[in-house]
Amino acid sequence: MKKKVTIQDIADELGVSRNTVSKAINNCSGLADATRERILQKAVEMGYKQFSYFNTISGVSASLNFPREAGGGREIALLSAKYLSHSHFASLMLDRFQQEVSELGYTMNTHRIREEHLQNRILPATFSPERAAAILCVEVFDRPYAEMICALGLPTLFVDAPAVFCQGLLPADHLYMENTAEISKFVGQMLRRGKKRIGFVGDYRHCQSFFERYTAFRATMLLNKAPVDESQCVRSNESEEIKARIQSMKELPDIFLCANDFIALDVLQALRDIGKSVPGDVWLCGFDDSPESRLISPPLTTVHIHTQIMAFSAVQLLLSRIKEPNLDYRTIVTQTDLILRESTGDKPEDNP
């Protein structure tokens, strides 16, 4: 059996520290571009798990499979209904994506979808379909508006998407982080630790990823014959509503599992407001591995999203769609990893 390539293997090959390799792979700040590129190239060559299929699937690595002049100055339009702060997982992904497509001759411009655009089903005034070679949608979760974008007939990729429910997939390519395996792993581990009362916080109708995280939680509880107390779940993303619901709970769960890190931060504050501590009184888990998740006290147990591989996958999906518009629509799901921290009584060395 072929030996699994580790971060340490890459570090040994290049004569750098394990921490430096980890920073490059996870697109963290503090590295010179030349160092980052050298490490990523070596990871591809050695077949590291995030990049192993770059050498086996035609068209995945834009820098290897598309000519530099491919873009010809045409625009890839980023449409987003949310301001993507540095803490949002997509901001790191988009940094890498923009770097890759710019080297291929494309420009990337951001067009903010505001509330009036959603209500009136109109495109931002800054966006011109005639100038665009393709559309990249991030935080576009309004289904009718997403359908309007698809109807433009341009190559379109959704990074996450409106929750599917009974409506089916949109006629476009889709890119997701893996939302179910690590949630199921987390819930299973907590149940084995004797933490039977788990409440979910977040509106599963918000987007497909939230829906998948919620259904993974419910399915794992069901398969382990662990009941879910609906009074200990909060179907909202709004901080004030979350605070009010937690304050009104007659009994708190053992764990709050949150749809993302930002919701987890709201839960943490709501618990502090009623004199409860994490992890002393309640354990807490988020999703995204945002910078805040590592800086708050206690550091937050969460699920890490690999933004580098999402960026490369986005490049592959969009550029191959531009080249072959009649391809069947594709959905790519990229790996995530559970990170155990102090908010669930863990220490860094408890991670595999």
Secondary structure, 3 states (H helix, E strand, C coil): CCCCCCHHHHHHHHCCCHHHHHHHHCCCCCCCHHHHHHHHHHHHHHCCCCCHHHHCCCCCCHHHHCCCCCCCCCEEEEEECCCCCCCCHHHHHHHHHHHHHHHCCCEEEEEECCHHHHHHCCCCCCCCHHHEEEEEEECCCCHHHHHHHHCCCCCEEEECCCCCCCCCCCCCEEEEECCCHHHHHHHHHHHHCCCCCEEEECCCCCCHHHHHHHHHHHHHHHHCCCCCCHHHCECCCCHHHHHHHHHHCCCCCCEEEECCHHHHHHHHHHHHHCCCCCCCCCEEECCECCHHHHHCCCCCEEEEECHHHHHHHHHHHHHHHHHCCCCCCCEEEECEEEECCHHHCCCHHHCC
